[in-house]
């Protein structure tokens, strides 16, 4: 039971910070936060993503490119131009690393105001950091696993962020329903997004990229947005007015 709780904590904790911090803050900047709060969120993202930690800088730029080039050959991840999900994710990883290490030139419109903490990212994204997390997870399983099948969940804990990416960037462009007809293949995966905390409303998001609420219909409950509203009410972050958000890159 403890192993299942641990895996679920990593799944939804890592997913929340990917959606809240990397996606809605770093890429789309639909809200602001203080520098101290930003640094705290960097660290929390590292804690919950563990060995699959993603840099806000690399993620933010790559996601902006995805919106600008959706389903074209310049899209960093598109089922329309990759033969299978493994090929797509390998290309995504390569582009992400090239951005982080500045091996490729990036248009200034994609880098504007994207948060970056170079020193922390250098450690958090290092092989040492990933190895330490993997070792810690193995020890946790060794102490608390009570059945052989629970060990089958261990690889999942190492690859949480890539798995989240595959669900949205591959399956979210192949399966599901659409609320908006657009010149791309984005779909809404679920009527109620219990699995991806609102990220599954991908068609809605491509239509209204500057909207912090990915749900459109009454039954499309965006859990991450609800948490954002609470944090905004508490004054920990500040949602931008719609007119300001609409000027951001989409």
Backbone as CSV, one residue per row, in Angstrom:
resi,resn,N_x,N_y,N_z,CA_x,CA_y,CA_z,C_x,C_y,C_z
1,UNK,0.829,-1.211,0.000,0.000,0.000,0.000,0.865,1.263,0.000
2,UNK,1.953,1.244,0.781,2.825,2.399,0.856,3.497,2.680,-0.482
3,UNK,3.829,1.623,-1.210,4.443,1.791,-2.531,3.475,2.481,-3.485
4,UNK,2.212,2.070,-3.461,1.213,2.687,-4.345,1.028,4.167,-4.006
5,UNK,1.008,4.487,-2.714,0.883,5.885,-2.285,2.084,6.690,-2.771
6,UNK,3.263,6.092,-2.665,4.504,6.754,-3.104,4.472,7.046,-4.599
7,UNK,4.052,6.063,-5.394,3.998,6.233,-6.845,2.969,7.290,-7.221
8,UNK,1.818,7.267,-6.569,0.786,8.265,-6.851,1.246,9.668,-6.455
9,UNK,1.985,9.762,-5.351,2.512,11.054,-4.917,3.478,11.613,-5.952
10,UNK,4.345,10.752,-6.471,5.284,11.193,-7.497,4.560,11.544,-8.795
11,UNK,3.547,10.737,-9.151,2.804,10.988,-10.385,2.132,12.358,-10.348
12,UNK,1.318,12.589,-9.314,0.541,13.823,-9.270,1.369,15.018,-8.788
13,UNK,2.361,14.778,-7.932,3.235,15.873,-7.519,4.084,16.366,-8.670
14,UNK,4.726,15.428,-9.382,5.533,15.810,-10.537,4.698,16.435,-11.629
15,UNK,3.508,15.882,-11.848,2.610,16.412,-12.870,2.158,17.820,-12.531
16,UNK,1.843,18.056,-11.256,1.401,19.394,-10.873,2.467,20.434,-11.163
17,UNK,3.705,20.159,-10.747,4.754,21.160,-10.953,5.125,21.306,-12.428
18,UNK,4.946,20.241,-13.193,5.166,20.366,-14.636,4.100,21.255,-15.251
19,UNK,2.858,21.079,-14.827,1.752,21.862,-15.373,1.757,23.286,-14.837
20,UNK,1.901,23.414,-13.528,1.837,24.712,-12.857,3.052,25.582,-13.154
21,UNK,4.246,25.010,-12.979,5.472,25.801,-13.068,6.075,25.825,-14.476
22,UNK,6.313,24.640,-15.029,6.979,24.585,-16.325,6.069,25.054,-17.456
23,UNK,4.808,24.640,-17.410,3.899,24.913,-18.524,3.231,26.284,-18.400
24,UNK,2.457,26.468,-17.331,1.638,27.683,-17.258,2.436,28.914,-16.822
25,UNK,3.510,28.686,-16.074,4.343,29.825,-15.645,5.508,30.068,-16.605
26,UNK,6.364,29.078,-16.801,7.566,29.280,-17.617,7.235,29.518,-19.082
27,UNK,6.355,28.687,-19.642,6.056,28.789,-21.071,5.057,29.895,-21.387
28,UNK,3.946,29.938,-20.626,2.865,30.861,-20.980,2.741,32.072,-20.061
29,UNK,3.367,32.007,-18.902,3.412,33.145,-17.987,2.038,33.768,-17.736
30,UNK,1.100,32.911,-17.382,-0.255,33.394,-17.113,-0.379,33.967,-15.704
31,UNK,0.655,33.812,-14.891,0.673,34.430,-13.562,2.111,34.819,-13.231
32,UNK,2.259,35.630,-12.199,3.576,36.039,-11.738,3.789,35.521,-10.322
33,UNK,5.047,35.490,-9.902,5.386,35.147,-8.524,6.672,35.867,-8.155
34,UNK,6.920,35.987,-6.880,8.137,36.638,-6.430,9.346,35.781,-6.774
35,UNK,10.530,36.390,-6.736,11.746,35.645,-7.035,11.965,34.539,-6.015
36,UNK,11.646,34.796,-4.757,11.796,33.770,-3.729,10.848,32.608,-3.980
37,UNK,9.595,32.921,-4.324,8.621,31.879,-4.623,9.049,31.080,-5.844
38,UNK,9.625,31.765,-6.826,10.104,31.079,-8.023,11.218,30.089,-7.671
39,UNK,12.155,30.506,-6.823,13.248,29.620,-6.426,12.717,28.420,-5.633
40,UNK,11.765,28.671,-4.743,11.153,27.582,-3.982,10.496,26.578,-4.925
41,UNK,9.842,27.088,-5.966,9.156,26.213,-6.914,10.148,25.434,-7.756
42,UNK,11.266,26.026,-8.087,12.336,25.288,-8.758,12.713,24.049,-7.940
43,UNK,12.939,24.269,-6.645,13.370,23.181,-5.768,12.278,22.131,-5.620
44,UNK,11.029,22.562,-5.471,9.921,21.609,-5.336,9.743,20.787,-6.614
45,UNK,9.959,21.423,-7.751,9.888,20.699,-9.024,10.944,19.601,-9.058
46,UNK,12.140,19.922,-8.608,13.228,18.933,-8.547,12.882,17.792,-7.588
47,UNK,12.311,18.131,-6.445,11.970,17.112,-5.447,10.918,16.144,-5.993
48,UNK,9.897,16.671,-6.647,8.807,15.804,-7.100,9.095,15.128,-8.440
49,UNK,9.883,15.754,-9.294,10.230,15.098,-10.554,11.431,14.170,-10.398
50,UNK,12.259,14.429,-9.408,13.361,13.533,-9.112,14.273,13.280,-10.289
51,UNK,14.461,11.993,-10.667,15.401,11.659,-11.745,14.966,12.133,-13.126
52,UNK,13.704,12.543,-13.274,13.238,13.026,-14.582,13.036,14.545,-14.584
53,UNK,13.783,15.242,-13.714,13.680,16.699,-13.591,13.845,17.392,-14.941
54,UNK,12.954,18.368,-15.183,13.004,19.166,-16.403,13.278,20.620,-16.063
55,UNK,14.168,21.228,-16.806,14.499,22.638,-16.644,13.355,23.512,-17.130
56,UNK,13.007,24.521,-16.334,11.959,25.459,-16.751,12.367,26.195,-18.021
57,UNK,13.653,26.459,-18.162,14.150,27.166,-19.337,13.990,26.305,-20.596
58,UNK,14.491,25.087,-20.544,14.387,24.208,-21.701,12.953,23.865,-22.041
59,UNK,12.152,23.568,-21.014,10.750,23.210,-21.239,9.978,24.405,-21.798
60,UNK,10.175,25.578,-21.165,9.416,26.759,-21.577,9.653,27.119,-23.031
61,UNK,10.913,27.115,-23.461,11.243,27.454,-24.839,10.689,26.404,-25.792
62,UNK,10.885,25.140,-25.459,10.437,24.077,-26.354,8.911,24.073,-26.489
63,UNK,8.211,24.372,-25.401,6.749,24.383,-25.492,6.254,25.556,-26.330
64,UNK,6.920,26.682,-26.239,6.550,27.817,-27.088,6.767,27.472,-28.564
65,UNK,7.830,26.741,-28.833,8.083,26.301,-30.202,6.992,25.344,-30.670
66,UNK,6.519,24.484,-29.776,5.447,23.549,-30.118,4.188,24.305,-30.543
67,UNK,3.854,25.373,-29.825,2.663,26.148,-30.190,2.865,26.899,-31.501
68,UNK,4.055,27.416,-31.704,4.315,28.194,-32.923,4.349,27.309,-34.162
69,UNK,4.816,26.056,-34.008,5.036,25.181,-35.159,4.201,23.901,-35.097
70,UNK,3.079,23.923,-34.412,2.304,22.705,-34.187,2.057,21.907,-35.462
71,UNK,2.447,20.628,-35.410,2.207,19.661,-36.486,2.939,19.983,-37.791
72,UNK,3.962,20.808,-37.704,4.829,21.033,-38.866,6.156,20.317,-38.605
73,UNK,7.035,20.331,-39.570,8.327,19.669,-39.404,9.195,20.356,-38.350
74,UNK,8.874,21.586,-38.003,9.629,22.314,-36.978,9.095,22.079,-35.570
75,UNK,7.989,21.378,-35.452,7.425,21.054,-34.147,8.380,20.117,-33.410
76,UNK,8.767,20.440,-32.166,9.679,19.568,-31.419,9.105,18.182,-31.137
77,UNK,7.783,18.070,-31.112,7.160,16.761,-30.884,5.792,16.715,-31.560
78,UNK,5.715,15.921,-32.611,4.465,15.818,-33.356,4.279,14.425,-33.933
79,UNK,3.171,13.754,-33.599,2.880,12.458,-34.215,2.756,12.538,-35.731
80,UNK,2.524,13.743,-36.241,2.365,13.917,-37.689,3.687,13.759,-38.438
81,UNK,4.800,13.912,-37.728,6.098,13.874,-38.404,7.081,12.899,-37.762
82,UNK,6.620,12.120,-36.792,7.469,11.106,-36.174,6.787,9.748,-36.321
83,UNK,7.537,8.703,-36.677,6.929,7.404,-36.978,6.313,6.697,-35.785
84,UNK,6.824,6.950,-34.579,6.277,6.321,-33.378,6.613,7.187,-32.172
85,UNK,6.018,6.853,-31.033,6.191,7.705,-29.864,7.627,7.699,-29.335
86,UNK,8.356,6.588,-29.543,9.739,6.534,-29.086,10.627,7.468,-29.910
87,UNK,10.387,7.509,-31.215,11.138,8.419,-32.083,10.822,9.868,-31.731
88,UNK,9.548,10.151,-31.448,9.156,11.502,-31.087,9.834,11.941,-29.796
89,UNK,9.826,11.068,-28.779,10.405,11.432,-27.495,11.927,11.560,-27.573
90,UNK,12.561,10.754,-28.420,14.005,10.880,-28.582,14.353,12.213,-29.228
91,UNK,13.568,12.620,-30.233,13.790,13.920,-30.865,13.531,15.046,-29.863
92,UNK,12.490,14.886,-29.056,12.171,15.876,-28.034,13.328,16.028,-27.050
93,UNK,13.866,14.900,-26.603,14.993,14.919,-25.666,16.200,15.631,-26.280
94,UNK,16.476,15.356,-27.540,17.624,15.961,-28.217,17.464,17.474,-28.323
95,UNK,16.278,17.920,-28.722,16.022,19.359,-28.853,16.088,20.035,-27.491
96,UNK,15.497,19.390,-26.487,15.524,19.929,-25.116,16.958,20.110,-24.636
97,UNK,17.799,19.117,-24.843,19.196,19.207,-24.416,19.951,20.256,-25.213
98,UNK,19.658,20.361,-26.500,20.319,21.375,-27.335,19.959,22.784,-26.870
99,UNK,18.715,22.974,-26.438,18.297,24.287,-25.928,19.010,24.591,-24.619
100,UNK,19.018,23.633,-23.711,19.617,23.847,-22.393,21.109,24.110,-22.471
101,UNK,21.780,23.440,-23.382,23.229,23.605,-23.514,23.598,24.663,-24.540
102,UNK,22.556,25.310,-25.099,22.736,26.390,-26.079,23.559,25.941,-27.284
103,UNK,23.305,24.694,-27.710,23.970,24.175,-28.912,23.262,24.633,-30.177
104,UNK,22.039,25.138,-30.024,21.300,25.636,-31.181,20.858,27.069,-30.908
105,UNK,20.734,27.837,-31.974,20.242,29.211,-31.847,18.727,29.184,-31.721
106,UNK,18.204,29.985,-30.809,16.766,30.037,-30.570,16.268,31.452,-30.812
107,UNK,15.178,31.562,-31.544,14.563,32.860,-31.824,14.241,33.568,-30.508
108,UNK,14.519,34.862,-30.443,14.336,35.641,-29.215,12.899,35.617,-28.715
109,UNK,11.941,35.446,-29.601,10.535,35.439,-29.152,10.231,34.234,-28.275
110,UNK,11.034,33.181,-28.387,10.809,31.996,-27.570,11.512,32.059,-26.212
111,UNK,12.465,32.957,-26.064,13.239,33.022,-24.823,12.804,34.153,-23.897
112,UNK,11.959,35.046,-24.364,11.593,36.238,-23.597,10.997,35.878,-22.229
113,UNK,11.674,36.334,-21.185,11.218,36.195,-19.795,11.077,34.757,-19.300
114,UNK,11.615,33.795,-20.020,11.551,32.418,-19.527,12.465,32.300,-18.301
115,UNK,11.948,31.818,-17.157,12.778,31.737,-15.946,13.951,30.780,-16.122
116,UNK,15.081,31.184,-15.566,16.273,30.340,-15.655,17.083,30.476,-14.377
117,UNK,17.516,29.353,-13.832,18.393,29.309,-12.663,19.530,28.379,-13.052
118,UNK,20.540,28.935,-13.686,21.581,28.128,-14.308,22.301,27.227,-13.326
119,UNK,22.686,27.778,-12.175,23.422,26.997,-11.197,22.626,25.816,-10.679
120,UNK,21.367,26.051,-10.383,20.524,24.977,-9.863,20.252,23.933,-10.933
121,UNK,19.954,24.381,-12.142,19.689,23.448,-13.239,20.898,22.577,-13.546
122,UNK,22.079,23.168,-13.406,23.299,22.421,-13.662,23.403,21.223,-12.729
123,UNK,22.987,21.409,-11.467,22.989,20.291,-10.514,21.766,19.402,-10.677
124,UNK,20.579,20.018,-10.687,19.329,19.246,-10.685,19.191,18.366,-11.923
125,UNK,19.741,18.812,-13.038,19.656,18.038,-14.266,20.875,17.186,-14.537
126,UNK,21.795,17.120,-13.572,23.033,16.375,-13.772,22.836,14.874,-13.606
127,UNK,23.786,14.104,-14.111,23.744,12.657,-13.938,23.837,12.286,-12.473
128,UNK,24.611,13.040,-11.708,24.751,12.768,-10.278,23.417,12.891,-9.563
129,UNK,22.719,13.981,-9.821,21.410,14.181,-9.196,20.445,13.060,-9.568
130,UNK,20.399,12.717,-10.849,19.477,11.667,-11.298,19.849,10.324,-10.666
131,UNK,21.136,10.047,-10.566,21.581,8.798,-9.959,21.235,8.742,-8.473
132,UNK,21.359,9.860,-7.778,21.016,9.905,-6.358,19.531,9.627,-6.149
133,UNK,18.683,10.220,-7.002,17.246,9.969,-6.887,16.920,8.505,-7.182
134,UNK,17.511,7.960,-8.226,17.262,6.562,-8.579,17.668,5.642,-7.428
135,UNK,18.814,5.913,-6.833,19.287,5.110,-5.698,18.318,5.213,-4.521
136,UNK,17.858,6.432,-4.242,16.910,6.634,-3.139,15.610,5.873,-3.382
137,UNK,15.120,5.880,-4.613,13.881,5.168,-4.941,14.063,3.657,-4.774
138,UNK,15.203,3.152,-5.205,15.466,1.715,-5.084,15.480,1.302,-3.610
139,UNK,16.126,2.100,-2.772,16.156,1.801,-1.343,14.759,1.856,-0.742
140,UNK,13.945,2.831,-1.191,12.571,2.942,-0.686,11.789,1.676,-1.018
141,UNK,11.912,1.210,-2.249,11.224,-0.009,-2.660,11.750,-1.209,-1.879
142,UNK,13.052,-1.250,-1.652,13.641,-2.373,-0.925,13.093,-2.466,0.500
143,UNK,12.838,-1.321,1.108,12.328,-1.307,2.479,10.826,-1.541,2.562
144,UNK,10.064,-1.050,1.573,8.618,-1.006,1.737,7.821,-1.865,0.748
145,UNK,8.451,-2.402,-0.279,7.711,-3.271,-1.212,7.294,-4.550,-0.497
146,UNK,6.053,-4.948,-0.678,5.523,-6.133,0.004,5.120,-7.231,-0.971
147,UNK,5.266,-6.980,-2.265,4.929,-7.989,-3.275,5.811,-7.759,-4.499
148,UNK,6.090,-8.829,-5.220,7.011,-8.750,-6.358,6.520,-7.789,-7.435
149,UNK,5.182,-7.731,-7.634,4.646,-6.917,-8.713,4.848,-5.420,-8.465
150,UNK,5.050,-5.048,-7.207,5.268,-3.633,-6.918,6.581,-3.130,-7.522
151,UNK,7.552,-4.026,-7.696,8.813,-3.640,-8.322,8.630,-3.264,-9.791
152,UNK,7.536,-3.710,-10.394,7.259,-3.337,-11.781,6.956,-1.845,-11.910
153,UNK,6.601,-1.212,-10.787,6.302,0.221,-10.788,7.561,1.073,-10.682
154,UNK,8.680,0.455,-10.323,9.915,1.228,-10.115,10.367,1.981,-11.355
155,UNK,10.416,1.354,-12.544,10.830,2.121,-13.739,9.928,3.324,-14.010
156,UNK,8.658,3.204,-13.650,7.718,4.312,-13.823,8.173,5.528,-13.029
157,UNK,8.703,5.303,-11.820,9.140,6.427,-10.980,10.363,7.130,-11.554
158,UNK,11.146,6.428,-12.369,12.332,7.038,-12.975,11.969,7.917,-14.168
159,UNK,10.809,7.666,-14.776,10.483,8.270,-16.075,9.177,9.052,-16.063
160,UNK,8.809,9.587,-14.910,7.521,10.269,-14.773,7.345,11.398,-15.795
161,UNK,8.297,12.313,-15.862,8.143,13.470,-16.756,8.045,13.074,-18.222
162,UNK,8.904,12.167,-18.735,8.740,11.726,-20.125,7.409,11.043,-20.380
163,UNK,6.910,10.274,-19.410,5.620,9.608,-19.575,4.501,10.633,-19.647
164,UNK,4.555,11.638,-18.792,3.565,12.714,-18.864,3.607,13.380,-20.230
165,UNK,4.824,13.591,-20.742,4.970,14.211,-22.058,4.403,13.367,-23.174
166,UNK,4.619,12.059,-23.111,4.095,11.151,-24.135,2.570,11.181,-24.151
167,UNK,1.962,11.165,-22.978,0.493,11.137,-22.899,-0.111,12.336,-23.622
168,UNK,0.452,13.523,-23.381,-0.102,14.734,-23.988,0.387,14.929,-25.418
169,UNK,1.680,14.813,-25.635,2.238,15.188,-26.937,2.046,14.135,-28.018
170,UNK,1.826,12.882,-27.631,1.534,11.835,-28.606,0.047,11.509,-28.626
171,UNK,-0.450,10.979,-27.519,-1.842,10.556,-27.481,-2.801,11.744,-27.559
172,UNK,-2.384,12.906,-27.016,-3.223,14.103,-27.064,-3.314,14.736,-28.438
173,UNK,-2.605,14.167,-29.417,-2.720,14.622,-30.804,-3.263,13.511,-31.712
174,UNK,-3.702,12.411,-31.087,-4.238,11.293,-31.863,-5.641,10.904,-31.410
175,UNK,-5.839,10.806,-30.103,-7.101,10.306,-29.551,-7.845,11.395,-28.790
176,UNK,-9.164,11.277,-28.749,-9.974,12.195,-27.966,-10.991,12.940,-28.814
177,UNK,-11.519,14.003,-28.258,-12.557,14.795,-28.929,-12.090,16.242,-29.045
178,UNK,-12.766,17.011,-29.877,-12.384,18.413,-30.061,-13.576,19.319,-29.768
179,UNK,-13.285,20.408,-29.115,-14.262,21.482,-28.951,-14.072,22.558,-30.011
180,UNK,-12.834,22.641,-30.539,-12.498,23.688,-31.497,-11.794,23.072,-32.706
181,UNK,-12.296,23.379,-33.884,-11.658,22.918,-35.108,-10.541,23.881,-35.472
182,UNK,-9.320,23.347,-35.544,-8.152,24.190,-35.835,-7.268,23.495,-36.858
183,UNK,-6.225,24.187,-37.269,-5.297,23.619,-38.242,-4.194,22.837,-37.534
184,UNK,-4.587,22.021,-36.576,-3.661,21.104,-35.916,-4.459,19.917,-35.384
185,UNK,-3.756,18.929,-34.868,-4.403,17.667,-34.485,-4.669,17.560,-32.991
186,UNK,-4.600,18.651,-32.254,-4.773,18.593,-30.804,-6.166,18.079,-30.427
187,UNK,-6.201,17.241,-29.390,-7.446,16.636,-28.906,-7.561,16.816,-27.394
188,UNK,-8.804,16.726,-26.918,-9.051,16.615,-25.481,-9.144,15.130,-25.149
189,UNK,-8.279,14.657,-24.269,-8.221,13.220,-23.995,-9.373,12.721,-23.139
190,UNK,-9.852,13.563,-22.200,-10.851,13.102,-21.231,-11.948,14.139,-21.062
191,UNK,-13.154,13.653,-20.778,-14.245,14.575,-20.420,-13.966,15.188,-19.049
192,UNK,-13.534,14.330,-18.117,-13.042,14.816,-16.834,-11.611,14.313,-16.698
193,UNK,-10.677,15.233,-16.618,-9.268,14.868,-16.668,-8.745,14.478,-15.283
194,UNK,-9.078,13.286,-14.867,-8.635,12.766,-13.571,-7.163,12.367,-13.603
195,UNK,-6.632,12.074,-14.801,-5.283,11.524,-14.918,-4.204,12.593,-15.031
196,UNK,-4.494,13.679,-15.764,-3.453,14.662,-16.089,-3.713,16.052,-15.500
197,UNK,-4.633,16.150,-14.568,-4.879,17.380,-13.809,-5.163,18.595,-14.701
198,UNK,-5.830,18.392,-15.821,-6.192,19.493,-16.717,-5.380,19.544,-17.989
199,UNK,-4.188,18.952,-17.981,-3.343,18.954,-19.173,-3.982,18.183,-20.326
200,UNK,-4.885,17.270,-20.002,-5.534,16.465,-21.034,-6.491,17.247,-21.912
201,UNK,-6.861,18.473,-21.520,-7.728,19.316,-22.357,-6.849,20.054,-23.369
202,UNK,-6.172,19.289,-24.192,-5.127,19.825,-25.061,-5.695,20.651,-26.211
203,UNK,-6.830,20.240,-26.750,-7.470,21.007,-27.819,-7.903,22.374,-27.306
204,UNK,-8.497,22.408,-26.124,-8.889,23.682,-25.520,-7.676,24.587,-25.337
205,UNK,-6.579,23.995,-24.875,-5.377,24.782,-24.603,-4.781,25.353,-25.880
206,UNK,-4.787,24.592,-26.962,-4.250,25.119,-28.218,-5.117,26.257,-28.759
207,UNK,-6.391,26.222,-28.459,-7.274,27.302,-28.901,-7.081,28.554,-28.050
208,UNK,-6.929,28.380,-26.742,-6.805,29.516,-25.825,-5.548,29.335,-24.977
209,UNK,-4.400,29.502,-25.597,-3.123,29.203,-24.924,-2.843,30.134,-23.749
210,UNK,-3.379,31.337,-23.767,-3.106,32.290,-22.695,-4.086,32.169,-21.531
211,UNK,-5.040,31.248,-21.628,-6.020,31.062,-20.557,-5.473,30.073,-19.534
212,UNK,-5.400,30.441,-18.243,-4.875,29.522,-17.231,-5.800,28.346,-16.956
213,UNK,-7.073,28.474,-17.331,-8.050,27.393,-17.150,-8.194,26.641,-18.465
214,UNK,-7.723,25.384,-18.483,-7.780,24.599,-19.715,-9.161,23.999,-19.965
215,UNK,-10.025,24.010,-18.972,-11.385,23.505,-19.154,-12.267,24.544,-19.812
216,UNK,-13.199,24.079,-20.652,-14.134,24.979,-21.323,-15.577,24.604,-20.982
217,UNK,-15.922,23.349,-21.160,-17.267,22.874,-20.825,-17.405,22.714,-19.309
218,UNK,-18.622,22.652,-18.827,-18.857,22.611,-17.385,-18.244,21.376,-16.728
219,UNK,-18.157,20.281,-17.476,-17.630,19.040,-16.910,-16.115,18.923,-17.069
220,UNK,-15.488,19.858,-17.768,-14.035,19.829,-17.969,-13.353,20.553,-16.802
221,UNK,-13.192,19.846,-15.725,-12.635,20.426,-14.500,-11.110,20.371,-14.551
222,UNK,-10.493,21.530,-14.498,-9.041,21.657,-14.544,-8.534,21.775,-13.099
223,UNK,-8.068,20.682,-12.544,-7.651,20.651,-11.136,-6.474,21.587,-10.887
224,UNK,-5.525,21.635,-11.814,-4.376,22.525,-11.635,-4.823,23.979,-11.561
225,UNK,-5.799,24.343,-12.382,-6.311,25.714,-12.351,-6.965,26.024,-11.013
226,UNK,-7.689,25.071,-10.452,-8.318,25.292,-9.145,-7.264,25.565,-8.078
227,UNK,-6.158,24.851,-8.138,-5.067,25.078,-7.187,-4.444,26.450,-7.433
228,UNK,-4.306,26.822,-8.695,-3.774,28.146,-9.039,-4.651,29.242,-8.447
229,UNK,-5.957,29.067,-8.521,-6.871,30.058,-7.953,-6.681,30.185,-6.444
230,UNK,-6.476,29.061,-5.772,-6.246,29.082,-4.320,-4.945,29.820,-4.013
231,UNK,-3.882,29.512,-4.758,-2.594,30.162,-4.539,-2.675,31.659,-4.822
232,UNK,-3.467,32.026,-5.821,-3.685,33.437,-6.141,-4.429,34.131,-5.005
233,UNK,-5.439,33.475,-4.475,-6.206,34.032,-3.357,-5.331,34.236,-2.124
234,UNK,-4.403,33.306,-1.908,-3.492,33.392,-0.759,-2.373,34.404,-0.979
235,UNK,-2.248,34.919,-2.194,-1.226,35.913,-2.500,0.143,35.329,-2.791
236,UNK,0.232,34.007,-2.965,1.513,33.370,-3.260,1.907,33.547,-4.723
237,UNK,0.900,33.679,-5.588,1.115,34.003,-6.993,0.073,35.044,-7.378
238,UNK,0.197,35.601,-8.571,-0.757,36.624,-9.002,-1.144,36.372,-10.460
239,UNK,-2.383,35.977,-10.676,-2.881,35.766,-12.030,-2.892,37.088,-12.785
240,UNK,-2.454,37.048,-14.019,-2.452,38.246,-14.842,-3.850,38.495,-15.401
241,UNK,-4.227,39.760,-15.589,-5.504,40.049,-16.252,-5.498,39.471,-17.663
242,UNK,-6.655,39.123,-18.170,-6.759,38.471,-19.477,-6.114,39.306,-20.581
243,UNK,-6.249,40.628,-20.540,-5.675,41.469,-21.589,-4.156,41.340,-21.624
244,UNK,-3.548,41.201,-20.456,-2.100,41.045,-20.394,-1.706,39.656,-20.880
245,UNK,-2.475,38.634,-20.453,-2.167,37.266,-20.848,-2.289,37.081,-22.351
246,UNK,-3.251,37.767,-22.968,-3.499,37.572,-24.400,-2.341,38.079,-25.247
247,UNK,-1.471,38.913,-24.685,-0.316,39.419,-25.409,0.847,38.425,-25.390
248,UNK,0.752,37.427,-24.510,1.835,36.446,-24.413,1.811,35.533,-25.630
249,UNK,2.915,34.865,-25.843,3.032,33.962,-26.992,2.016,32.834,-26.896
250,UNK,1.410,32.434,-27.962,0.395,31.376,-27.968,0.773,30.256,-28.830
